[in-house]
Amino acid sequence: MAMAATSCAPPSTLGPASFAGSSRRRRRGAPPPRVRCSLDSNVSDMAVNAPKGLFPPEPEHYRGPKLKVAIIGSGLAGMSTAVELLDQGHEVDLYESRPFIGGKVGSFVDRKGNHIEMGLHVFFGCYSNLFRLMKKVGADNNLLVKEHTHTFVNKGGTIGELDFRFPVGAPLHGIQAFLRTNQLKVYDKARNAVALALSPVVRALVDPDGALQQVRDLDDVSFSDWFLSKGGTRESITRMWDPVAYALGFIDCDNISARCMLTIFTLFATKTEASLLRMLKGSPDVYLSGPIKKYITDRGGRFHLRWGCREVLYDKSPDGETYVKGLLISKATSREIIKADAYVAACDVPGIKRLLPSEWRQWDTFDNIYKLDGVPVVTVQLRYNGWVTELQDLEKSRQLQKAVGLDNLLYTPDADFSCFSDLALSSPADYYIEGQGSLIQAVLTPGDPYMPLPNEEIISKVQKQVLELFPSSRGLELTWSSVVKIGQSLYREAPGNDPFRPDQKTPVKNFFLSGSYTKQDYIDSMEGATLSGRRTAAYICGSGEELLALRKKLVIDDSEKAMGKVCAGYGWQHHNAIGTMELVDFETEQYLGFEGCRDDDDIQKRVIGKELGLPRSVDDVVAVLEADYQQAYFLTGNFTPDIYTEDCLFEDPTIKFRGRSRYSQNLDLLVPFFDSPSLELENIEKGLRVETKFIMATWTLRTYLRLPWRPLIAIRGNTTYDLDEEYKVTRHAESWDVSALEAISQIFVPAPKQTDVS
C-alpha cells in the first residue's frame, strides 16, 4: 500500500518540534502533541459482522511436534509468518538478502542521517490483521490518527475533500461524504451515488460474506467498465477515483480490477472507521519493523541479513512426491546449505519467480505466478527550507520555528504522483528536523515513464509539479532529495488476475508461500501481507505431523545412503564379550576407529560423521549437538567426539582442562552416579564473535545422585561452542544460572520425600 494520511489536530498544535528527543537534531523540551496514537478495540475488531476471510479467528493452541522453519524474506509477510509460528512454539530462522528488514515497508538511514523509505505507507482503519500484529508486538502506540477526511489537492492549490466526519457512523457517514464532496460537480455526484447504490456495497450492510463473493466475481472486469456500466461518469473517475486507484494499486481505473476497488468500498460502507487513516510516528524501521523484529528475537527467532537464497534444493521420493531437502544460501563469497522441516518463500512476485525451480512449473500453482507481474514505482523525497503545503499564510510558510501545512493524506488528479504527504508533519518523529521545513514524499504512478530517467531529471519534474499544486511555495529552496526506484512493486491487480494468485500451501509438501500477492481476500497491501502470513502459519501447523514424518523419512534415507557408501567393502565385527561393535575393512583388517559403539544408531552416527567429513558447516555442528542433547550427553556420556578437536578446551564454573579424551573419561566416571537424568535443550543458536564462529545452547539439567540421601541436582545454564575454520569445536564452555557454590551445595540437600498416594 503506497499512501499517506491526515491529521488529528490542527497543524499549529502538531508542531513536530514537540517530538523532541527523537533525533539528535530535534528541539528539546517541547510538550508532547495532543494526538491519538493507540488502537482502540473497536477500530481493529473486524470479527463482528465482517467477511470471515478478511479476519480469521484466533488459532487454536498447537499441540503437535516442534518444527524448524526457514523463511526466505523478512518483509511483513515473512515476519507475520514468523510471529505466528513462534507463538505456537516452533523454531524460526529468517534469511534476508538485503542489509535491512521490512521488504516493501523497509527503510534505512543514509550517511547523512536521512531516513529513506521504500514507499509511502498508510494504515486504513480496516487493517485488522496488521493492527492485531502491532498490538501483539507492542507497536500499537506507534501510529498517529489523522482527521477522518480524504483530501484532494488540485492544480493551483484548490482543495477538495471526501469528509467522513459526521455524528452518525456507517453507512450514513459515507453517504453524506459522497453527497457533500466538493471534488465533484453535482451531476457527477448524483451519478456516482447511483453507481455505488447498485454495487455489492449495499449488500455488505446485511450480508458481508455474500457481498464479498459478489466482489470476487467482478475480478474479470475493470473498475472503469463496471462503474460506467452502472451510471458513473468519466469525470468522477478522472477527478476522484483514478487518484484513489493509483494509491491502492499503482494503476488507474481503466486497468485495475473492480474487485480491488470494491473490496475497499464495502469495508468503508460497513465499518465507520475503515476509512480513518493513520501513519507511523516516524520511519518504518523504528516504529514498525523494529518492534516486530524484537518480538521475534525475544522468542528465539533469528534474522540472517545479507544471506540470499540462491537455489531451492529438492528431490523426489520413490513414490514420486517432490520435497525440498535444503536451501543454498550465500553471503558475499560464503555459501551454506540450510535444512529445515518447512520452507517458506516470503518473496514478492519477481523474487518468487527467480527462486522457483523451472521444473516446478508443471504445477498450475507455480506456473500461474509467471502470469503475474509487478508495477514499477518511483518514490521521491524533497526537503525544503519552508512549509510547502501551507496555503493560507505566506509568512507562516517561510518561518521554521513551527511546522505548518496540511498534515493529511494528499491525493491529486493533476500530477504524476497520485498521493503524497509532508512527512515532517505526518510522521514527525524521524522526519521533522529543527531549522528545516517540509519533507514531501511523493509516489510516482505509473512509474514506467520515470524508470529510465536520471534522478536529477526526476527531481526536477516532480519539483515543478509540486509548485503547480502549491503556488504559495514558489521561492522555497530545495535543500535535499532522494529517489527510490522499484522495478516491480505490488503485483498488477488487473482484471482477471486474481485466479493466478497462488495458495500459501503448495504441491510441494514442505514448501509454502507467503506474500501479499498470494491468495487472500484483501488486496496487495500491508494488510494483505500480514493476512497471508497468518494463513501460511496455519497451513504449517496443520501439517505438523506430516512434516515430522517427512523429516524422519529424510533422516533415514540420508543415513541409508551414507551407510551404503561407507560400508561397501566393509563389515561389522561384533565383540560378544563386551557387547560392542567395530567397523572393519576386511581387505586390510584395519579397524576404523568406532570402538565403544553400543547400538546401530550410535554406529551410524559415527560412520556418517567420519566418512562424509562432517561437520562441513555450522548447521552440521548444530544438527550433531541437537542429536547429542537428545541423548542427554552431559549425563549419559553419549556424545559425538568427532566434532571436537583433540585439544578442545572444556570448562565450567568448577573446572577447566584440555582434551576430548579426558572429557570422555570424566563423563565415564560421573555417569554411574546419575539417577533419572534429563537434559532439556531450550534453545540453540549460531553467532559470530570477531572472527570466531560459535554456537550457544541454553539447557536445563535435572538429575538425582545415587547417594544415600538421593539429592536432586537442578541447574539451568548455557554452553558456548567455539568453532575453528574446519567447524570443529575448540572450546566447550559452560555457564550456570547459579554460582558454583550453590550448585555444589545441592549435593548435600536430601531430595524431598515422595508422598505415597494409593
N, C-alpha and C positions, 0 to 999 in steps of 0.2 A: 504494500500500500504506500503510495507516494502522495502524501497530503500534508497540510498544516492544520492549524486550529485557531480558536478565538479566545477572547479574554474572559476573565471572571471579575474584573474590577476596572474602573476607568484607567486609562494609561497613566494618568498623573499619580495614581496611588500604587501603580505596579512597579515603580522605579526599580529597574534591575539592580541599582546600587544597594537595594535592600537585601540582596543575596550576598552580602559581604561575607568574606571568608571562603567563598567557593573557589576563588582564584587568587593568585599572588598579586594580580593587578587590579583586584576589585576593591572598592571602597569599604572600609571597615566601620563597624559600629552602627550601621543604619538599622532601623527596626525591620522586622520581617514583614513581608507583604501580606495583605489580608486576602488570601486565596484559599479555595477548597482544593485539597490535594488527595484526600482519601477516597477510596472506592466504597461508596455506600452499598449496603447489601442489596437494595432494590435495583441498583444500576446493573450489577453483574449477575443477578439471578435470572437466568433465562429458562429455568426449569418449568415455570408456570405458564401455561398457555403459549407455548413456543414449539416450533418444529423439533422433534426429538433428535433428528440428525445433526442439528446445529449445536446442541448441548447435551451430550450423552450423560447418563447417570454416573455417579462416582463408582469406580471399580471395586469389586469385592476384594477382600484380603486374599492375596496369593498364597497358596499352601503347597505349591509344587516345588520341584528341585531348584536350587540356586543356579542361575545361568551366568555365563561370561558372555558379554555382548560387546561387540566392536561397532562403533558408529563412525561413518565417514562423513565428516562435515559438522561444524559447530555453529550453524545458524539457528534460528528459532526452532525449526523442525527437529534438528538433531538434539538441541538442548531440552526441548519439551519431551522428546522420547526418553532422554537420559533421566530426567527428573522422575517421570512415571515409573521407570524400571528400578531406579534406586529406592523409591518409596516402597516397592514390592520386594526389596531385599536382594536384587541382582547386582552383579559386578559389571561396571560400565567403563569403557575407555572411548574417548572421542579423539579422532585424528583429523587435524585441520592443516591444509597446505599453506595457509596464509599465517602471518605472524600475529594475527588478532582474530578474535572470535566475533560472532554476530551475523555472519553472512550478509544478506542484503540490508540488514539493520545494523551492520557494524559501523564503527567509527574509529578513528585513530588521531593522534596528535602529531603535527609536523614539527620540524626542528625549531620553529619559532613559537611553539606553544598553541597554535591554532588547531581547533578541533575540526576534522574533516569527516563528513558523513557520506555514506554510500547513496543516500537519497533523503527525501523529506518525509517524515513519518508522523501520522496522526492516529489517535486511538478513538474510534467510534464507541458510543455507549453500548453497542451491541457486540463488542469484542469480549464476550463472556468467558471463553476459554483462556484468552490471554490475560484477562483480569484475574481469573482463578489462579493462573500460574504466578502472576505478580504478587498476589496475596500470599501464596504459599512460600515464596522466596523472600518475603519481607520488603517488596518494592512497591506496595500499594500506596505509599505516601510520596511516590516519585513522580506523580502526574499532576499537572496544573489544569483545572477545569476551566473551560472557556465559556464565553457567553453563548446561549443557546440560539445562535443565528449563523447562517452561512452567508458570507459577504462576497459580492462580485465587484471587482474594480474595472470600470470601463475607461476607454481612452479619454483623456482629458481630466481624469480624476473624479468622475461621477461614480457614485456608489449605489449598487443595487443590493437588496437583501432578501433572503428567504428566512424570515424571522419566526422561529418556533416558540418564542416566549409568549405564554398565554396562561391564564389562570387555570384552564382545564386541560387535561392531558390528552393522550392519544384516544381516538384519531382526530379530535377536534383541533388540537394544536397544529397538526399538519395541514388540515383543510384551510384554516384561516391563514397559515403561512403562504400557501399557494395562491389563495384568493387575494391577499393583500400585497404580494411581492411587487416591487417597483422595477424589477428586472425585465418584466414582460409587459406588453401592452394588453389592454382589456380583452381584445379579441383573442389574443394568444392564450391568455389565462383561462378564458372560458373553454377553448378547445382543449387546452391542457387538462382541465378538470374532467372533461368528458372522457378523454383517453384513459386517465387514471381510474375513473369510475368503472370502466369496462375491463379493468385488469384484474389479475388474481389478488391484488391488494385488498379488495373488498372482501373476498372470501377468507382472507387471512384473519379477519377480525373474529370469525366464528370457527374456522377450521384451518388452523395453521399448517397442519401436515398435508391436508388436501391442496391448500394453496401452493405449498412448496412443490408438490408434484406437478401442478399446472405450470409453475415456473420452469421446472426441469424440462417439461415438454416443449417449451419455447426456445430451447437452446439452438435449434437449427435456423432461426430467423434473426436478423439483426434488429437492434433496438429501433433504429430509424424506420425500418419496414413495418415493424409491429406498431410503433407509435403513430405513424402516419395513417396506417390502416384503421386505427381506432379514432381518427379525427384530429390528432395532434398536428401542429403546424411546423414547417421548416424553421420559422423564426424562433420558435421555442427551443428547437434543437440547437440552433446556432448560438443563441444568447445565453442559454441556461444548461442544457443537457450535455452538449459537447464538452464544456469545461469539466463537468462532473465525471463524464466518461473517461476523459483523459486522466483525471486524478485517480480514478478507480483502477483502470487497466491500461493506461498509456495509449489508448487508441480511441478514435471518435465513434459517434453513434452509428455511423454507416458501417463500421467494421467490428463493433463489439456485439456480443450475443445479447439478446433480450433477457436471457436467463441471468446474466451478470447484473444488469441494472435492476431488474425486478426483484432479485433477491434482496437487494438493499432497500428498495421501496417498501416491500412487505414488512420488513422489520421497522422501518421508520413509521409506518402506519399503525402498527400494533403495539409498539413499545415507546412510551413517552420519551425516554432518554436515549433511545437508539441513535438519534441524530445529534446528541450532545457530544461535543468533541473535547478531547484532552490532548495535551502534549507533554513530553517529558520536561522535567525541570532543567535538564541540560543534555549532554551528549548521551547517546545510547550505550556507549561503552561503560559509562559511570553509573547510569540510572536504570538500565535495563539488562544488558548482557552481564554487567558486573555482579549484581545480586544473584542472578541465575547461576553464574559460574561458582560463586561462593557456596551456594546451596549444594551444588553438585559435588564440589571438592570436600565440603564438610561431611558428606555422606560417603566418602570413599571413591567417588568418581575421579577420573584422571583425564586431563587435557594434554594432548601431544601436538604442540604447534609446530608449524613448518614441516610436518610429516604428511606428504601427499600419497594417496593410493595410486599406484602405477598399474596394477593388474589384479583382477579377481581370479584367484586360482580355484579351479573346480575340477570335478571328476564325476564319473558315473558309477553307481553301484551295479552289481551283477544283474539286478532286476531292471536296469535302465534308468533308475532315478538319479537326477542330477543334484549335486550338493556342492557347496563351497567348502574347500578344505583349507583356505587361508587367504590372506591379502598380502601382496607385495607392496610395501611402503618404502618411501625413500625420503631422506633429508640431506640435501647437498650431495655428497658422494657416498653417504651411508645408505645401506639397504637392509631391510629386515623383512622376514615373513612372520606375520602375526596370526594367531589362531584363536578362535572363539567358538562358542556354541551357536550364536546367532550373529548375523552380519546385517547392518542397516546402512543403506546408501541414502543419506540425508543431503542430497545434492539438488541444485537447480536443474533446469532442463538441459542446458549444454553440458553440465557436469555429468549427469547420468548417462547422456549419450556417449561421452568419452569413456566412461567407466565400464559399460556393459560389454561383455564378450560378444563378438559378432554372431557367434553360433546360437546365442540365446534368442535371436530374432525369429527363430522357428515358432516361438510362442507369441500370440497376439498381444499379451500383456506388455511385453518388451517392444515388439515391433511397432505398436501404436505410439509409443513415446517418440519415435522418429517422425511422426506426423505432426508433432507439436513443435512450435518454435518460439523463441523469446523475442521480446520487443526491446529495441535499443533505446536507452535513456541517457540523457546528459544532465547532470546536476551541477549548478553553478552557484558559488557563493561570492557575494560582493559586499565588501566592507566600506562604509562611507564615513565622512567626518561630520555627519549630521543625521537628522531623522527623516528618512525618505518618505514614510507613509503619513507624516503629519501634514494634513491638508488644510487645516483651519487657521493656523497661526504660523506665519513665516518666521517670526522671531524665535518662537519655540523650537522650530526645526533646525535652527542654527546653533543653539546652545547645547552644551554637553554635560550639564550638571544633572539633568533629569531626562529619563527616557520617555519619549512621547511618540504617538502614532497609533496605528491600527494593530492591536495585539489580537490577531484573528487568523483563521484560515482564509486566505485570499484566493478566490478564483478569478480568472479573467478570460473573456472571449476574444480579446483584442491583442494578444501577444502570443509568441511561440511557446511561452511557458504557461501551462494551463492553471497551475496552482503554485503558490509561493507563500512565504512568511518572513517577517522580520524576526529572526531568532533572538536578537538582542532583547526583544520584548516578550516573545512567546516561550522561549527556553533560556532564561537569562543566566542560570547558574554557571554555565560554561561559555555563553556567547556574548553576554554583556561585558564590556571592558571599559573601565573608567577612562574618561577622556576621549572615547571614540563613540561613534554613532551606530546606525543601523547595520545589521548583517543580514542582507537579503539572500535567502536561499530559494532558488527557482528551479523547477523541474521542466526541462525542455521535452515536450511531447508533441508530435512524434520526434524522436531523436535522430532518425535516419539522415536528414539533411545536414545535421551538425557533426555527425561522427567523423567524417574525413577532414573537417576544418581544424586548423591550428587553434590552440587555446586562446591566443590573443585575439583572433578574429571572432571567436565565440563570445568572449567577454565584451568586445566592442558592440556586437549586435544586441546582446542582452541589455547592456547598459543603455543603449539608445531606446529600447522598448520600455525600460523602466521609466525613463524620462517622459515618454509619451503617456504613460499611465499616471504619472505624478509630476505634472509640470512645475509644481512648487519646489521640487527637488533640484531644479536646474541651478547650477552654481556649486552644488556639493561636489567634493572631490572623492574619487575612488582611491582608497588607501591600501586595499589588499583584495586579492581574488583567488579563487581556486576553481578548477574544473575536474569533475569525475565522470568518466565515460564508462558505461556498462553496455557491452555489445549485445547481450541478451539478458534482460532482467526478468520481469514477470512473463509467464507464458502468454501467448497471444490468445485472448479469450474470444476468438472469432466464432461466428455461427457454425455449429456442427462439430466443434472440437471437444465438447465435454465427454463424449463416449471414448475418446482416446486417452483420457486420464486414467492411469493405472491404479489398481487397488494397492494398498500397502502390503498385502500378502501376495507373494508371487509363486509361480510354478516351481521355483527352486526352494526346497523345504526350509533351509536355514538362511535364506536371503530375503530381506524385507526392504521396503521403500518408505521414505518419509519426505515430505516436502509439500509446499502449498499447491503445487501443480497436481498432486496425487488426488485420488477420488475422495472427496468430502463435500458436504453440502454448501460450504461457503465459497467465496471467490478466492482467487490467488491473492493472498494478503498476509499480514502478520497473524491475524486470527485464523486464517486457513492453515498456515504453517503450524500453529500451536495445536489446532484440532487434529491435524494429520499425525502429529507426534503422539497424541493420546490414542489414536486408532492403531498406530504401529505397536505401541507398548502393549495394548490389549491383545493384539494378534500374537505377540511373542509369549505373553503369559498364558494365553490359551493353548499354546503349542509346547508348553514346558516339558511334559512327559515325552512327547515325540522328539523334541530336541535332545533330551537326555539320552534317549535310546539311540539316536544318531551318534551322539558323542561316544558312547560305549562301543558302538559298532565300528567307528573310525579308529578308535584306540586299538581294538582287537585286530582290525585289518592291517593297520600300520605295523603293529607288533609282529603279526604273522609274516608280513613282507620282509621286515628286518630280520626276523629269525631265519626265514628261508634263505636270505642272502648270507647270513653269518654261518649257518650250520651246514652249508654244503661242504661235504668232506670232513665234517667234524662229528664227534659223538659224545654222548654223556657217560661218564663213568661214575657209578654210584658206590658210595662208601657206606656199607651196611653198618659198620662198627659205630660210626658217629652220625649217621643219618644225613650226610651232606652230599652234594654233587659237585663235580668239576667238569668243565668243558675241555675236551682233549682233541688235539689234531692227531688222528690215528696214524697218519703217514710219518710224522716226525716225533710222535709220542710226547709232544710238548704240552704242558699244562698252560692254559690261557689265563690264569690269574683270577679265577672266580671262586676261590675257596670260601667256605662258610655259607654258601647259598643254601637256604633251608627249604625252599619250595620253588615251583616253576615260575611263579611271578617274580621272585627275587632274582632268579637266574635270567629271566627275560629282560628285566630292567637293567641288570649289569651288562648283559650282552649288547643290548641296543645302544646303551650309553658309550660302551667302549668301541664297538665296531663302526658305528656311524660317526665317531669323532665328536659326540656331544660332550659338552654343550657347544653349540655354534652361535648362540645369540643369548642376550639377556633373557628373552622369553623362554628359551630352553631351560635355563637355570631355574627360572620361576616355576616352570612345569615340574621339574625334578623336586624342588623344595616343597611344592604343594603335595606331591605324592609322599614325600618323607614325613610331612606333617600329618598326613592321614594315617601314617604308621606310628605317630607319636614318638618320633625318633629320639627326642631327649630322654624318654622314659623307657624305651624298648631297645635302643641300640640299633634299630633298623634304619640306617641312613645310607646314602649313596656316596661312598668315599671318593668316587672318580671326579666329582665336581669340585673337589678341594685340592689345592696344591699340597705337595709333600710337607712343606714347612709352614703351612697355614697357621696363622696366629689365632688362638682360641682364648677368649677372656669373658669373665662375668664379674660381678662385684666382689667375688671372694677369691678368684684365682686367675692366673694368666700364664699361658705356656704356648709352645710351638709344637707342631707335628700332628698330622691327622691320625697316625697310628697310635699316638699317645691318647688322643681324644677317644678313639675307639676302645682302647684299653680301659680308660676311665669309665666309659659307659658300661663296659662289661662288668666292672666292679660294682657299679651303683645299681644296675638294673635289678638284681635279685632282691634288693631292699624295697622295691616299689610294689605296692598292692593297689589294684583297681586304678591304674593310671589313666589320665586323659589329658590330651593336649589339643586345645581348640585353636585353630588358626582364625583370627578375627579379620585380618587384612594383610595383604602383601602387595607392595608396590615398588616400582623402579625409580631410580633417581640418579643424579649426576652431581658430584662434588668436585669442583675444579676439573681435573682430568680423569677422575676416578668414577667409574660406573658402580652403582651399588644397588642392593635390594634391601628393603626394610620390611620385616614381618612383625605383626603385632599378634600376640598369642596369650592364652590363659592356660596355666598349668595347674593340675589338681591331682594329687595322689596321696594315698596313705602310706606310711612306712611300716615295714614288718618289724616293729618293736613291741615289747610287751604292752605298752600304753597306747599303741597304734595312733601316733599323731597324724594330723592332716596337714599337708603342705599345700597351700594355695597361693599362687603368685601370678600376677599379670605383668607382662613385660614385652620388650622389643628385642629383636635380633637383627643386627645390621651385617650384611654380607658384602664385603668389598670384592670387586672383580678385577682381574688383570686383563690384558689385551686378548688373551685366549679364552676369556669368560670362565676362568677358574676362580674359585673363592680363595682369596688370600688372607682374609680376616673375618672371623666369626665372633662378633662382639654382642654380648647380651647386656641389657639394662633392665632393671626391675622397677616396678612402681612402689616397692618398699625398700628400705635400707637392707644392707647385708645382715646387720644385727637383728632386724625384725624378722627377716627370712629364717635365719638360723634359730631364733628363739621359738619358732613354731615347732621345732623338733621336740621341745621339752613340754609341750602342752598336750595333754591327753585329748583324744577326739571325743566329742560329745557322745554320750551313750544313746543308743537307739532304743526307742520305746517299742516294745513288742505288742502289737495290736493283733489279737486273734479273735 
